[in-house]
Amino acid sequence: MKYNSSHIQTLATFINDMNTSNFWKHSSVHHIACLLGVCRDTIYEWQKQYPEFSDTIKRWEEKRNALFLELKLKNGAWIFLAKNWLEMTDRQEIEHGGSLKTDNKLIVEVVEVKKSENND
C-alpha cells in the first residue's frame, strides 16, 4: 500500500478514540499497522519519509503514554512497559560509610625466549 494523506485522518480518529477502557487495543505500532493495512516496517519507513505522518505518530505516542500512566496497574508488565515506553529506569541509592583499601599489585613477568640453534 502506498502512503497517502488519508492515513493522517485515519490515525487522528484512532488517537481521538483512544481512552483507558480501550487502551490495550490502541497501544502498539502493531495496532496502527493493522489499522492501515501495512506492516510495522512500513510505519517506520513512513515516519522517516513523511514529517506529517511522523508528527501524528508522535501525538499517538504521547497520548498512549499519558493514558498508560492513568492505568491502575503496577505489576511486572507495567514496569516493563514503563521502562520501554517512558524510558523509566530502576534507581538504587547506595550509601557507603567506610573506606575502601586495596592491596592489588600488578605483577608482570617478562620471559625471555631464546631461539634454539636448531630452529633458525
C-alpha positions as a LaTeX table, in Angstrom:
\begin{tabular}{lrrr}
\hline
Residue & $x$ (\AA) & $y$ (\AA) & $z$ (\AA) \\
\hline
Met1 & 0.00 & 0.00 & 0.00 \\
Lys2 & 1.26 & 3.45 & $-0.85$ \\
Tyr3 & 1.24 & 6.30 & 1.58 \\
Asn4 & $-1.44$ & 8.96 & 1.17 \\
Ser5 & $-2.67$ & 11.85 & 3.28 \\
Ser6 & $-5.85$ & 9.99 & 4.28 \\
His7 & $-3.68$ & 7.95 & 6.67 \\
Ile8 & $-3.29$ & 11.09 & 8.79 \\
Gln9 & $-7.07$ & 11.39 & 9.22 \\
Thr10 & $-7.41$ & 7.67 & 9.95 \\
Leu11 & $-4.73$ & 7.97 & 12.63 \\
Ala12 & $-6.26$ & 11.15 & 14.06 \\
Thr13 & $-9.57$ & 9.31 & 14.55 \\
Phe14 & $-7.69$ & 6.37 & 16.09 \\
Ile15 & $-5.95$ & 8.75 & 18.52 \\
Asn16 & $-9.18$ & 10.55 & 19.43 \\
Asp17 & $-10.93$ & 7.24 & 20.12 \\
Met18 & $-8.16$ & 6.11 & 22.50 \\
Asn19 & $-9.05$ & 6.01 & 26.19 \\
Thr20 & $-8.24$ & 3.95 & 29.27 \\
Ser21 & $-11.05$ & 1.46 & 28.62 \\
Asn22 & $-9.80$ & 0.55 & 25.13 \\
Phe23 & $-6.14$ & 1.32 & 25.79 \\
Trp24 & $-4.76$ & $-2.14$ & 25.03 \\
Lys25 & $-6.39$ & $-2.12$ & 21.57 \\
His26 & $-4.60$ & 1.13 & 20.71 \\
Ser27 & $-1.28$ & 0.66 & 22.47 \\
Ser28 & 1.19 & $-0.62$ & 19.89 \\
Val29 & 2.55 & 0.06 & 16.45 \\
His30 & 1.10 & $-3.35$ & 15.52 \\
His31 & $-2.39$ & $-1.90$ & 16.03 \\
Ile32 & $-1.60$ & 1.07 & 13.79 \\
Ala33 & $-0.11$ & $-1.17$ & 11.10 \\
Cys34 & $-3.20$ & $-3.38$ & 11.16 \\
Leu35 & $-5.50$ & $-0.34$ & 11.01 \\
Leu36 & $-3.68$ & 0.99 & 7.94 \\
Gly37 & $-3.27$ & $-2.42$ & 6.30 \\
Val38 & 0.54 & $-2.37$ & 6.28 \\
Cys39 & 3.39 & $-3.98$ & 8.20 \\
Arg40 & 5.31 & $-2.33$ & 11.04 \\
Asp41 & 8.34 & $-1.72$ & 8.82 \\
Thr42 & 6.15 & 0.40 & 6.55 \\
Ile43 & 5.06 & 2.51 & 9.54 \\
Tyr44 & 8.71 & 3.11 & 10.43 \\
Glu45 & 9.61 & 3.98 & 6.82 \\
Trp46 & 6.68 & 6.41 & 6.54 \\
Gln47 & 7.83 & 8.08 & 9.75 \\
Lys48 & 11.22 & 8.73 & 8.15 \\
Gln49 & 9.81 & 9.90 & 4.82 \\
Tyr50 & 6.73 & 11.93 & 5.76 \\
Pro51 & 7.06 & 14.57 & 8.51 \\
Glu52 & 3.29 & 14.94 & 8.96 \\
Phe53 & 2.96 & 11.18 & 9.48 \\
Ser54 & 5.85 & 11.22 & 11.95 \\
Asp55 & 4.20 & 14.06 & 13.89 \\
Thr56 & 0.93 & 12.13 & 14.05 \\
Ile57 & 2.74 & 9.03 & 15.36 \\
Lys58 & 4.41 & 11.23 & 18.00 \\
Arg59 & 0.98 & 12.53 & 19.07 \\
Trp60 & $-0.24$ & 8.92 & 19.33 \\
Glu61 & 2.81 & 8.00 & 21.47 \\
Glu62 & 2.21 & 10.96 & 23.79 \\
Lys63 & $-1.45$ & 10.08 & 24.28 \\
Arg64 & $-0.63$ & 6.40 & 24.72 \\
Asn65 & 1.97 & 7.25 & 27.38 \\
Ala66 & $-0.37$ & 9.64 & 29.20 \\
Leu67 & $-3.17$ & 7.05 & 29.27 \\
Phe68 & $-0.72$ & 4.36 & 30.35 \\
Leu69 & 0.18 & 6.40 & 33.42 \\
Glu70 & $-3.54$ & 6.60 & 34.31 \\
Leu71 & $-3.93$ & 2.82 & 34.33 \\
Lys72 & $-4.15$ & 1.36 & 37.81 \\
Leu73 & $-1.54$ & $-1.31$ & 37.12 \\
Lys74 & 1.73 & $-1.58$ & 38.96 \\
Asn75 & 2.75 & $-5.13$ & 38.18 \\
Gly76 & 5.73 & $-6.55$ & 36.30 \\
Ala77 & 4.16 & $-5.86$ & 32.91 \\
Trp78 & 3.54 & $-2.23$ & 33.86 \\
Ile79 & 7.15 & $-1.84$ & 35.00 \\
Phe80 & 8.44 & $-3.42$ & 31.79 \\
Leu81 & 6.33 & $-1.14$ & 29.58 \\
Ala82 & 7.20 & 1.94 & 31.66 \\
Lys83 & 10.88 & 1.24 & 31.09 \\
Asn84 & 10.38 & 0.77 & 27.35 \\
Trp85 & 7.79 & 3.42 & 26.56 \\
Leu86 & 8.61 & 6.09 & 29.12 \\
Glu87 & 12.33 & 5.43 & 29.47 \\
Met88 & 11.94 & 4.91 & 33.21 \\
Thr89 & 14.80 & 3.17 & 34.96 \\
Asp90 & 15.47 & 1.43 & 38.23 \\
Arg91 & 17.40 & 3.56 & 40.65 \\
Gln92 & 19.23 & 2.37 & 43.69 \\
Glu93 & 20.72 & 4.60 & 46.32 \\
Ile94 & 23.73 & 3.09 & 47.98 \\
Glu95 & 25.43 & 4.63 & 50.97 \\
His96 & 28.99 & 3.77 & 51.82 \\
Gly97 & 30.13 & 4.70 & 55.29 \\
Gly98 & 33.59 & 3.18 & 55.39 \\
Ser99 & 36.76 & 3.30 & 53.46 \\
Leu100 & 37.93 & 1.06 & 50.70 \\
Lys101 & 41.50 & $-0.19$ & 50.73 \\
Thr102 & 43.08 & $-2.42$ & 48.16 \\
Asp103 & 46.49 & $-4.03$ & 48.05 \\
Asn104 & 46.22 & $-5.20$ & 44.49 \\
Lys105 & 49.58 & $-5.38$ & 42.78 \\
Leu106 & 50.12 & $-5.99$ & 39.16 \\
Ile107 & 52.93 & $-8.43$ & 38.60 \\
Val108 & 54.31 & $-8.70$ & 35.15 \\
Glu109 & 56.80 & $-11.42$ & 34.45 \\
Val110 & 58.96 & $-10.99$ & 31.44 \\
Val111 & 60.13 & $-14.22$ & 29.97 \\
Glu112 & 62.97 & $-14.18$ & 27.52 \\
Val113 & 62.59 & $-16.70$ & 24.82 \\
Lys114 & 65.83 & $-17.75$ & 23.21 \\
Lys115 & 65.87 & $-19.18$ & 19.78 \\
Ser116 & 67.28 & $-22.57$ & 19.80 \\
Glu117 & 70.11 & $-23.03$ & 17.47 \\
Asn118 & 68.19 & $-25.78$ & 15.66 \\
Asn119 & 65.17 & $-23.60$ & 14.84 \\
Asp120 & 66.97 & $-20.83$ & 12.93 \\
\hline
\end{tabular}
